[in-house]
Amino acid sequence: MDGALRNRSARVVDSEHRTHPPGIRRSVCWSLLALDSRLHGRTSTQDRQVGCGRLWCRPSEARCGAMKLLVTGGGGFLGQALCRGLRARGHEVVSFQRGNYPVLRSLGVGQIRGDLADPQAVRHALAGIDAVFHNAAKAGAWGSYDSYHQANVVGTQNVIEACRATGVPRLIYTSTPSVTHRATNPVEGLGADEVPYGDNLRAAYAATKAIAERAVLAANDAQLATVALRPRLIWGPGDNHLLPRLAARARAGRLRMVGDGSNLVDSTYIDNAAQAHFDAFEHLAVGAACAGKAYFISNGEPLPMRELLNRLLAAVDAPAVTRSLPFKTAYRIGAVCETLWPLLRLPGEVPLTRFLVEQLCTPHWYSMQPARRDFGYVPRISIEEGLQRLRSSSSNDIAITG
């Protein structure tokens, strides 16, 4: 059966992917932890210690030395940063995705091709894995709800079920602040526990990511520790989606600011987004402070939307945005686009949606204190340094800060 899966939806495309007997290292590691706790009467999260290369090390340090880790969507912008950083930390890394990426092979990352909507393929990919970074998702502003639901909801449910079936003890989920979107209601300096989920999320991406995040957090229990991270507006070297599209529109004179651009917004340099995942991974365990919780992640340096956008454009030698659309005008255009695109079966993504208009003109910046308190996240690369790196770099040639 495993052979059939390899030849069908979960074909192995990198010979470096090795299958180890499932759960052996985990079982030994957690047995040592349990024995040590009994001998010394330790019960608090801070006092838990796990066997590793030296006699003992704390969970925030290298946990049992090198581990075998799975990253879903490892070929994407954040996915590659996760794979690169985990390899630099000495871990064996496998990526589960639909395509084949030479850059991952060059990093020594094993690759398994498959679809998250296929439960057997997902379960096969998780065999022998010590922790999962579930980063893959269908993003974008347009598409059928079913396509988003299959990738983001069904795919995440399959990952959770596969974790249970194969004994994976830790799941780090990449979510989005969009799960808390509420029209033009601002979020200013708050933590995730202070902001409710959005209601009537008309964007399929936000709606399905909210369902998936809730499922991940609800899955946290005595066998599986889970955490959800919500990085805001990731940018930096290697971005092949957001910045290239913005720059192309700016060069063509087709980019407009929505509103006056004075609303404060957070953003996240790529190294910091990856670092937050590494920090959460190192602290995540059953009963840990971060287990079963969601966290906003950003640089912690909110800027006016106009300033942020124009500084990013300047870093890639694109012209600044000088023209704008009033909110009401942009909102009406978004509503018209949402109606006409499916009606006329127009190709490609819609240029504007009501959800996007609301996002562009509303203040969104967050407190990093919960992430700092619970798993030690501190942004290491400032916006200024990130912009300097962006100016001088080409795709994928900047290493994750260790």
Secondary structure per residue as TSV (DSSP state, phi and psi in degrees):
chain	resnum	aa	ss	phi	psi
A	1	M	-	360.0	-41.7
A	2	D	H	-61.6	-38.0
A	3	G	H	-63.3	-40.7
A	4	A	H	-63.1	-39.8
A	5	L	H	-64.0	-39.8
A	6	R	H	-63.2	-36.2
A	7	N	H	-82.8	-10.4
A	8	R	T	-110.4	-104.3
A	9	S	T	-88.2	-10.7
A	10	A	T	-126.1	47.9
A	11	R	-	-67.2	129.5
A	12	V	B	-79.1	126.6
A	13	V	-	-113.6	2.8
A	14	D	-	-135.2	119.7
A	15	S	T	-67.0	-11.2
A	16	E	T	-76.3	-11.9
A	17	H	-	-71.8	118.0
A	18	R	-	-114.1	141.6
A	19	T	-	-102.6	119.0
A	20	H	-	-100.8	158.5
A	21	P	-	-55.3	122.7
A	22	P	T	-58.4	132.9
A	23	G	T	78.6	0.2
A	24	I	H	-64.3	-51.6
A	25	R	H	-63.6	-39.1
A	26	R	H	-62.0	-45.6
A	27	S	H	-62.2	-46.1
A	28	V	H	-61.2	-46.0
A	29	C	H	-61.4	-50.3
A	30	W	H	-72.9	-27.2
A	31	S	H	-66.5	-41.8
A	32	L	H	-61.6	-40.1
A	33	L	H	-62.0	-46.4
A	34	A	H	-63.8	-42.3
A	35	L	H	-63.2	-44.9
A	36	D	H	-62.8	-39.0
A	37	S	H	-64.0	-40.8
A	38	R	H	-66.8	-41.8
A	39	L	H	-66.7	-34.7
A	40	H	H	-109.8	0.1
A	41	G	T	68.4	28.5
A	42	R	-	-83.6	136.3
A	43	T	-	-132.5	-23.6
A	44	S	S	-77.4	153.8
A	45	T	G	-59.3	-41.1
A	46	Q	G	-63.6	-29.6
A	47	D	G	-89.9	-6.0
A	48	R	-	-69.9	135.5
A	49	Q	-	-134.0	148.5
A	50	V	B	-124.6	139.2
A	51	G	-	-61.2	138.4
A	52	C	-	-149.5	-158.0
A	53	G	S	-58.4	-43.5
A	54	R	S	-90.3	-173.1
A	55	L	S	-59.1	-49.3
A	56	W	-	-145.8	151.1
A	57	C	B	-145.9	153.4
A	58	R	-	-77.8	158.8
A	59	P	T	-57.5	-27.3
A	60	S	T	-76.0	-8.1
A	61	E	S	-102.7	-171.8
A	62	A	-	-61.2	119.0
A	63	R	S	-91.4	105.5
A	64	C	S	59.9	32.4
A	65	G	S	67.7	-147.8
A	66	A	S	-66.4	141.0
A	67	M	-	-124.6	165.3
A	68	K	E	-101.7	115.7
A	69	L	E	-121.5	143.5
A	70	L	E	-110.0	132.2
A	71	V	E	-115.8	119.8
A	72	T	E	-83.4	139.6
A	73	G	T	69.0	36.6
A	74	G	T	-66.8	-14.1
A	75	G	T	-84.6	-9.0
A	76	G	S	-81.4	-177.1
A	77	F	H	-59.1	-59.8
A	78	L	H	-69.1	-37.1
A	79	G	H	-57.6	-43.8
A	80	Q	H	-64.7	-39.3
A	81	A	H	-63.4	-39.8
A	82	L	H	-64.0	-47.7
A	83	C	H	-60.9	-44.7
A	84	R	H	-62.0	-46.0
A	85	G	H	-67.8	-38.8
A	86	L	H	-68.8	-37.5
A	87	R	H	-65.1	-40.3
A	88	A	H	-63.0	-25.1
A	89	R	T	-88.3	5.7
A	90	G	T	90.7	8.0
A	91	H	-	-86.9	153.3
A	92	E	E	-82.5	129.0
A	93	V	E	-125.4	135.3
A	94	V	E	-123.6	135.9
A	95	S	E	-109.0	135.9
A	96	F	E	-110.9	117.0
A	97	Q	E	-157.7	175.4
A	98	R	S	-79.8	-33.2
A	99	G	S	-102.5	-171.8
A	100	N	-	-123.5	127.0
A	101	Y	-	-120.6	111.0
A	102	P	H	-56.3	-34.2
A	103	V	H	-62.1	-35.1
A	104	L	H	-69.1	-39.6
A	105	R	H	-61.3	-39.4
A	106	S	H	-65.9	-23.6
A	107	L	T	-86.6	-4.5
A	108	G	T	80.5	24.9
A	109	V	-	-95.1	125.6
A	110	G	E	-69.4	150.1
A	111	Q	E	-129.2	133.9
A	112	I	E	-122.8	124.3
A	113	R	E	-90.7	132.9
A	114	G	-	-178.4	174.5
A	115	D	-	-112.2	130.6
A	116	L	T	-59.9	-25.8
A	117	A	T	-75.4	-7.6
A	118	D	-	-97.6	103.9
A	119	P	H	-61.9	-34.9
A	120	Q	H	-67.8	-39.9
A	121	A	H	-64.7	-40.3
A	122	V	H	-66.6	-43.9
A	123	R	H	-63.2	-40.1
A	124	H	H	-60.6	-42.5
A	125	A	H	-65.8	-29.1
A	126	L	H	-88.0	-3.5
A	127	A	T	-61.9	125.3
A	128	G	T	79.0	10.3
A	129	I	-	-89.5	143.2
A	130	D	S	-93.7	-25.6
A	131	A	E	-162.7	151.2
A	132	V	E	-118.5	131.6
A	133	F	E	-103.4	100.3
A	134	H	E	-89.2	94.3
A	135	N	-	-107.1	-21.9
A	136	A	-	-68.3	142.9
A	137	A	-	-166.1	157.5
A	138	K	-	-88.8	116.9
A	139	A	-	-107.8	-165.3
A	140	G	S	100.6	168.6
A	141	A	S	-99.0	-3.9
A	142	W	-	-147.9	149.0
A	143	G	S	146.9	167.3
A	144	S	-	-69.4	146.5
A	145	Y	H	-60.2	-38.1
A	146	D	H	-61.8	-38.7
A	147	S	H	-65.1	-38.6
A	148	Y	H	-68.7	-40.8
A	149	H	I	-64.2	-43.1
A	150	Q	I	-61.2	-46.3
A	151	A	I	-73.9	-46.2
A	152	N	I	-91.1	-36.6
A	153	V	I	-93.7	-58.3
A	154	V	I	-61.4	-43.1
A	155	G	H	-59.2	-43.3
A	156	T	H	-68.3	-40.0
A	157	Q	H	-60.4	-39.1
A	158	N	H	-65.4	-37.9
A	159	V	H	-64.5	-45.1
A	160	I	H	-60.7	-47.5
A	161	E	H	-64.4	-37.1
A	162	A	H	-68.7	-35.7
A	163	C	H	-58.4	-44.0
A	164	R	H	-68.2	-42.4
A	165	A	H	-67.6	-32.6
A	166	T	H	-102.6	-1.8
A	167	G	T	79.0	21.8
A	168	V	-	-68.4	126.4
A	169	P	-	-91.6	-10.8
A	170	R	E	-138.8	136.3
A	171	L	E	-134.1	117.3
A	172	I	E	-106.5	118.2
A	173	Y	E	-107.8	130.7
A	174	T	E	-89.5	109.0
A	175	S	-	-104.1	-152.5
A	176	T	-	-155.1	145.9
A	177	P	G	-62.6	-16.8
A	178	S	G	-61.6	-17.4
A	179	V	G	-66.8	-15.5
A	180	T	G	-104.4	10.1
A	181	H	-	-62.4	130.7
A	182	R	-	-138.1	78.7
A	183	A	T	50.1	-122.5
A	184	T	T	-104.0	21.1
A	185	N	-	-73.7	121.7
A	186	P	-	-74.1	153.8
A	187	V	E	-122.4	115.6
A	188	E	E	-131.2	104.5
A	189	G	E	72.5	24.8
A	190	L	E	-105.6	157.8
A	191	G	-	-92.3	168.0
A	192	A	G	-61.4	-32.4
A	193	D	G	-73.0	-8.5
A	194	E	G	-102.9	-3.2
A	195	V	S	-122.4	118.7
A	196	P	-	-73.3	163.6
A	197	Y	-	-62.6	149.3
A	198	G	-	-68.0	152.5
A	199	D	S	-110.9	150.4
A	200	N	S	53.9	49.8
A	201	L	-	-72.1	102.6
A	202	R	-	-77.3	-16.0
A	203	A	S	-85.0	125.0
A	204	A	H	-60.6	-35.9
A	205	Y	H	-60.9	-52.8
A	206	A	H	-63.3	-42.3
A	207	A	H	-63.5	-44.7
A	208	T	H	-75.1	-32.6
A	209	K	H	-67.1	-33.8
A	210	A	H	-65.5	-43.2
A	211	I	H	-61.9	-44.4
A	212	A	H	-65.4	-42.7
A	213	E	H	-61.6	-43.8
A	214	R	H	-60.0	-39.4
A	215	A	H	-65.0	-40.7
A	216	V	H	-62.9	-46.8
A	217	L	H	-68.6	-35.5
A	218	A	H	-68.3	-23.4
A	219	A	T	-77.7	-12.1
A	220	N	-	-63.6	124.1
A	221	D	S	-156.9	-161.4
A	222	A	S	-73.4	-13.4
A	223	Q	S	-105.8	-29.3
A	224	L	-	-131.2	117.4
A	225	A	E	-93.7	129.4
A	226	T	E	-127.9	154.4
A	227	V	E	-150.4	148.3
A	228	A	E	-121.1	129.6
A	229	L	E	-112.6	137.7
A	230	R	E	-118.3	75.6
A	231	P	E	-68.8	138.9
A	232	R	-	-102.3	120.9
A	233	L	S	48.1	76.4
A	234	I	E	-79.0	135.5
A	235	W	E	-145.9	164.9
A	236	G	S	143.0	-176.6
A	237	P	T	-58.9	140.4
A	238	G	T	95.1	-7.4
A	239	D	-	-68.7	118.8
A	240	N	-	-112.4	17.9
A	241	H	S	-128.9	-68.9
A	242	L	H	-69.0	-59.0
A	243	L	H	-62.9	-43.4
A	244	P	H	-59.1	-37.9
A	245	R	H	-69.9	-42.7
A	246	L	H	-62.3	-44.4
A	247	A	H	-63.6	-41.0
A	248	A	H	-63.3	-42.0
A	249	R	H	-67.7	-38.6
A	250	A	H	-64.8	-42.2
A	251	R	H	-67.1	-28.7
A	252	A	T	-87.1	-1.1
A	253	G	T	73.0	23.6
A	254	R	-	-110.4	10.4
A	255	L	-	-100.9	130.4
A	256	R	-	-127.2	147.6
A	257	M	E	-81.7	142.1
A	258	V	E	-97.9	121.8
A	259	G	T	76.1	-161.0
A	260	D	T	-91.1	-2.1
A	261	G	S	75.1	15.4
A	262	S	-	-88.0	-9.7
A	263	N	S	-66.9	132.3
A	264	L	E	-75.7	133.7
A	265	V	E	-136.8	147.6
A	266	D	-	-89.6	157.3
A	267	S	-	-146.5	169.4
A	268	T	E	-135.9	119.4
A	269	Y	E	-67.5	142.9
A	270	I	H	-54.0	-42.7
A	271	D	H	-61.6	-37.5
A	272	N	H	-69.5	-38.6
A	273	A	H	-60.9	-44.4
A	274	A	H	-66.2	-42.4
A	275	Q	H	-59.2	-38.6
A	276	A	H	-60.1	-39.3
A	277	H	H	-66.0	-41.2
A	278	F	H	-65.2	-42.2
A	279	D	H	-62.2	-45.3
A	280	A	H	-62.9	-42.0
A	281	F	H	-58.7	-44.1
A	282	E	H	-69.0	-25.7
A	283	H	H	-99.4	-16.7
A	284	L	-	-72.2	128.3
A	285	A	-	-162.9	164.4
A	286	V	T	-57.9	125.4
A	287	G	T	85.5	-1.3
A	288	A	-	-68.1	159.2
A	289	A	T	-59.8	-31.8
A	290	C	T	-90.2	-9.3
A	291	A	T	-65.3	131.2
A	292	G	T	78.2	14.8
A	293	K	E	-123.7	161.2
A	294	A	E	-111.9	151.5
A	295	Y	E	-141.2	134.3
A	296	F	E	-72.9	143.2
A	297	I	E	-131.0	132.1
A	298	S	-	-160.6	-177.5
A	299	N	-	-73.9	-16.5
A	300	G	S	71.2	24.9
A	301	E	-	-129.7	72.2
A	302	P	-	-62.1	139.4
A	303	L	E	-129.8	155.5
A	304	P	E	-58.4	140.3
A	305	M	H	-52.4	-43.1
A	306	R	H	-61.5	-44.0
A	307	E	H	-65.9	-45.3
A	308	L	H	-60.1	-48.9
A	309	L	H	-61.5	-46.3
A	310	N	H	-71.0	-30.9
A	311	R	H	-70.1	-36.8
A	312	L	H	-65.7	-43.6
A	313	L	H	-62.8	-41.5
A	314	A	H	-62.6	-34.7
A	315	A	H	-67.7	-22.0
A	316	V	T	-112.0	22.1
A	317	D	T	59.0	40.2
A	318	A	-	-110.7	151.2
A	319	P	-	-68.8	151.4
A	320	A	-	-69.5	155.3
A	321	V	-	-84.4	123.4
A	322	T	-	-116.6	-16.0
A	323	R	-	-109.0	154.8
A	324	S	E	-141.6	163.9
A	325	L	E	-117.4	136.3
A	326	P	-	-61.2	151.3
A	327	F	H	-55.0	-49.0
A	328	K	H	-61.9	-39.9
A	329	T	H	-64.4	-47.2
A	330	A	H	-63.0	-38.0
A	331	Y	H	-64.5	-41.8
A	332	R	H	-65.3	-41.2
A	333	I	H	-61.5	-41.7
A	334	G	H	-60.7	-42.3
A	335	A	H	-64.4	-40.9
A	336	V	H	-64.4	-44.4
A	337	C	H	-60.8	-42.6
A	338	E	H	-63.3	-29.5
A	339	T	H	-81.5	-45.0
A	340	L	H	-74.3	-36.6
A	341	W	H	-58.9	-51.5
A	342	P	H	-72.4	-32.4
A	343	L	H	-64.8	-44.3
A	344	L	H	-95.1	0.7
A	345	R	T	52.7	48.2
A	346	L	-	-74.2	144.6
A	347	P	S	-77.7	158.4
A	348	G	S	75.3	-178.0
A	349	E	-	-77.9	152.0
A	350	V	-	-68.1	145.0
A	351	P	S	-70.7	-23.0
A	352	L	-	-155.5	141.0
A	353	T	-	-130.0	162.8
A	354	R	H	-63.8	-38.5
A	355	F	H	-60.3	-45.7
A	356	L	H	-64.1	-39.8
A	357	V	H	-61.2	-45.5
A	358	E	H	-62.0	-40.7
A	359	Q	H	-63.8	-40.2
A	360	L	H	-71.2	-25.8
A	361	C	H	-111.8	6.4
A	362	T	S	-109.7	137.9
A	363	P	-	-63.5	127.8
A	364	H	E	-139.7	98.7
A	365	W	E	-145.4	151.1
A	366	Y	E	-131.8	162.4
A	367	S	-	-85.7	131.4
A	368	M	-	-92.8	-0.9
A	369	Q	H	-60.2	-43.6
A	370	P	H	-60.1	-42.2
A	371	A	H	-67.6	-36.9
A	372	R	H	-66.3	-42.4
A	373	R	H	-67.9	-43.6
A	374	D	H	-90.3	-28.3
A	375	F	H	-144.3	19.0
A	376	G	-	75.0	20.4
A	377	Y	-	-72.1	124.2
A	378	V	-	-135.2	122.7
A	379	P	-	-57.6	129.2
A	380	R	-	-97.2	-25.9
A	381	I	S	-113.3	118.3
A	382	S	-	-71.7	165.1
A	383	I	H	-59.7	-42.2
A	384	E	H	-61.7	-46.2
A	385	E	H	-66.3	-38.8
A	386	G	H	-61.6	-41.1
A	387	L	H	-64.7	-38.1
A	388	Q	H	-63.5	-41.8
A	389	R	H	-64.5	-40.0
A	390	L	H	-63.2	-40.5
A	391	R	H	-62.5	-38.9
A	392	S	H	-98.9	3.3
A	393	S	-	-112.0	161.8
A	394	S	-	-116.7	171.2
A	395	S	T	-56.6	132.4
A	396	N	T	65.7	19.6
A	397	D	-	-107.3	8.4
A	398	I	S	-109.5	124.1
A	399	A	-	-76.5	149.8
A	400	I	-	-65.4	134.6
A	401	T	-	-66.7	128.1
A	402	G	-	-93.9	360.0
